[in-house]
Amino acid sequence: MNTLVAVAIAPFGVGDELSEHVAKAVRIIRESGLRNETHSMFTEIEGEWDEVMDVVKRATFALAEAGIRTEVVMKADIRPGFENMMERKVKVVDELLAER
């Protein structure tokens, strides 16, 4: 079933600058082959539930297995019969804004 997830994978206890560790998680997401977009606070991933959850797990464990305390914040939208929600949701809002 198509799933859209917004996920933030954050390392703790590694100092003030987290970018290097976040990049390790984002690299796994980007190399997954699933649709994804990275923003300042979350990365969105879209695909089948099991595939998306596997990518979230692998990205999280890449940090945790390195001994880094890791927090995951995730929001999922499971909408049967819909695909390409990363673009469709934004397009609908943009169209409504253009009408006004």
Buried (B, 14 or more C-beta within 10 A) or exposed (E): EBBBBBBBBBBEEBEEEEEEBBEBBBEBBBEBEBBBBBEEEBBBBBBEEEBBBBBBEBBBBBBBEEEBEBEBEBEBBEEEEEEEBBEEBEEEEEEEEEEE
